[in-house]
């Protein structure tokens, strides 16, 4: 997955953690975690992602342009 942030295209990834009691999702840009609250300003634009990555971000409420 790739996203555009601060005018540059950067590598991004999502990581899902599941256990018996809960599920969590983490969003990373250039290996650094991006909190959900940081996407509220819509500073991130999706350049390239597969359908599963888009759905995961959308379902968890990330505000990324192009979802």
N, C-alpha and C positions, 0 to 999 in steps of 0.2 A: 504494500500500500504506500502511496505517496500523498503528501499534503503540502499545500503552499502556505507558508507563514512568514510574516515579515518580508515579503517579496521574494523569498527563496523556496524552491521545491526541496522538501526533505523526506527522508524515509520515515515511515510510521508503521506501527503495529498495534494490534489489540491482543490482549491475553486474558483468557477466561479461566477463573479458578472455581472449581466445584467441589463441594464436600456434601456430606449428608444433610447438614443444617442450613447451608446458604450457598449462594452463587455470587461471585463478584467479577467485575470487568475492569481491566486497566488499559489505558490508552497511552502509548509511548510515541514520542517524536524524537528522532535521533538518539534513541536509547534512554531518554529522560521521561519520567511519568508526567502526564498532563492531567491535572484534576478537572473533573466535570465543570466546576465553577469557572475555570479559565476559558471555557469555550462559549460562555454566555455572550461575550462581546462579539462573537462570530469572526474572530481574527484568523480562523483556520478555514482553508478551502480545500476540499477533496479533489485531488488530481486523478488518482487511479486507485481503485479498490475493487475487490470481488464482491459479489452479491451478499455473501455471508458476513463479511466485514462491515458492509454498509448497514445490514439489518441489525447487527449487534450494536453498533454505535447509535442507530436510530432508537432501538428499544430501550437503551440505557439513558437516553435523553441528551446525548452530546449534541451541541449546537454547532455543526460544521456545515459550511456552505457546500452545496452539491449533494447532500444526502437525499 
